[in-house]
Amino acid sequence: MDHQRSQNQGGQIEPAAAARLAEMSGVDTRQAGMEISKLLAYVNWERPVRGSDVEAVCIVTSQQSVFDFVDALSQGNAKTAQKLLHRLLENEDPFSLWGMVVRQFRLLLQAREILDARGNKDDVARALAIHPYVAEKTTGQAGRFSMDALEAIYHRLLNIDERVKTSQITLDLALDTLVVELAR
């Protein structure tokens, strides 16, 4: 079906890529259609969509949601952050999501350090070896936090990680608690 749908949109998708996309979107045909549109734009309709493209775009999609989640936190918008968190938890394994959130705050710390040393988003992209788009989003977010605030958040994340690993708290509850604490 995805192969036929991609042809309807004027593009091609390799069978393995179509199978991977079907796994990721399940029975949600509307979501699959939107993903195909993104994938075809990603390859600029110049070649068939490959499995690696599906992985790249889907990671970006999850990453985008994590950016939006961290944006809401950085703006003190608990309601939006909570809504985004629960949407992410519907589609992501909690531990995978946790890893993305911790990674994003680690990137924010590193980006803040570069900004404090008079660097810019290009320096952030180079130093952290991240995609320019990710560097731009991360630099914007890092600008909303002081180094002290980011260090405090990172220590809080490490504390939560330890409490989850020693079964003192579930990861879902820890993430909800984090939202309440950070969005004050």
N, C-alpha and C positions, 0 to 999 in steps of 0.2 A: 504494500500500500504506500509506504513512504517513497519508494522508487517512483511509483506512478505520480504521486503528489508532487515530487520534485520536478518531474517532467512537465507537469501542468504549470509550474512556475518558471519554466524555461531553463531548467538546469538538470544536472545529473548527479546521482549519488551512488557510490559504490555499494554493492550488496552488504558487505560487512559493516559499512557506515550506517546503512538503513537499519540493519539488525540492532546495532548499538543504540541508535536513536530510539527505536521501538522499545528497547529495554528501559531506557531512561524516561520516556514519556508515558509508558504503560498504555492505558486505554483512553487517555486524554487526547483525542484527535485534534482538538483546537490548539493545544499546547504543541503537539507535533508539527502542525502547520506553521505555527509561529517560529519554532526552532528551525524548520526547513528554510523559511524566509531568511532568518539570520545566517544560516550556514551558506546559502547561495550568495548572499551579500558578502559574507566573509571570504569566499573564493572568487568573488566578483564575476560569477557566471562564466569564468574562463576555463575551468576544469571541473571534473567530477569531485564531489565532496568525499573526503576520505574519513576513515575512522579517527585518525589523529585530529581532524578538524572538529569532529563531534566532541571529542574529549576537550579540546581547547575552548570551544564555545561554551560548553556546559560548565567548565570550571570557571570561566569568566562570568557566567550567569550566577553561579553560587557566590563567586567573589564579589560581584556587583551587589548582591543582597547583603553580604557582610559589610561592604562599604556603606550602604544605606543604613544598616543597623548601627555601625560605629558613628556615622554622621548624626543620627538621631540622639545617640548617647552624648556626643560632644556638644550638642545644642541643648541638652537637658530635657529632651522631649521623651519622657518615659512612656507615654501612651503609644507613640509611633514605634519606639524601640521594642516595646513589648509585643506589638502586633507583628513587626518584622521577625522578631525572635521566634514567635510561634509558627509563622509561615515557614521559616527556615527549618524548624524542628520537624515540620510535617514532611519535608523533602530531603532532609539530611540526617545522617546518623549523628546523634548528639556529640560523640567523641570527635568525629570529623569536623563538625561545626566548631566545637571547642578549639580544636587545632587551628582553624582558620581565624578565629577571634584572637587567640593568643599571638598568632603570627602577625596579624594586623597591628596589634598594639606594640609588638617588638619592632615592626617596621616604623611605626610612628615614633618610637623612642629614638631609633637610629636616624630617621629623617629630621627630627627636632634637633638632634646633635649637629647634623650637617647645616641646617638652617641657622643655628646659633653661631656657627663658624662662618657665616656669610655665604653659605652655599645656596643653590636654587634647585628647582625640580630636575634639571638635567644632571646636576651633581648627584642628586638622590638616585636617579635611574642608573647612573654609572657605578656609584659606590655600592649600591645594594643589588646590582645586576637584576633589575626588575624592568618590566615593560614600561615604556614611556607613559602609557595611560595609567598604569598602577602608580607610577611615581607622581603623576600629576594629582591623582586623588589623595594619595598618602600625604603629599606635601601640603595640600589644602587642609586636610584634617589635622596634621601635626601643628599647623599654624594656630589652631584653636585651643591648644593645650600648652601649659608651661612644662618645662622639663621636670619640675618637682611633681606636678600633677600626673604626668605620664609614669614617672618612677613609682609613685604611690599606687597607681592603677596596676602597674605590672607586678608589684609586690602583692597586691590583693589577688591577682590572677594566680600567682604561685601558691598563695595560701589556699585558695579554692581548689586548685589542682591537688594539693596535698590532702585536703579534707575529703575530696572525692575518692582519691586512691586509698584512703584509710577507711572508707565507707562511713564517714561521719555525715555525709550529705550526698544526695543524688545530683547528677550533673544537671538535670532539668531544673531542679530547685536552685542550684548554685547559679545557673544562668539567669533565672528570674530575679534572684537576690542581687546579682551584679547590676542588672538593669535598674532596680530600685535605688541601689546605693550610688551608682554613677550618674543617674539622671536627676539627682537632687539639685 
